[in-house]
Amino acid sequence: MNTEEQVLEAMKNAGKPLGAGKIVELTGLDKKEVDKAMKSLKESGAIVSPQRCLWEPKK
């Protein structure tokens, strides 16, 4: 499972919008890796932001 998949999985399992810090806690990944994966997911439209600084998978 690559970093993007791990980030998406953590978001899906949480069932609520998450910030990068919480994703780091849940996955144990490095903050820089999470930020890079989230940037890529944002650009591809896989995640959306319902609130400032919080992200969730696109439905």
Buried (B, 14 or more C-beta within 10 A) or exposed (E): EEBBEBBBBBBEEBEEBBBBEBBBEBBEBEEEBBBBBBEBBEEEEBBBEEEEEBBBBEE
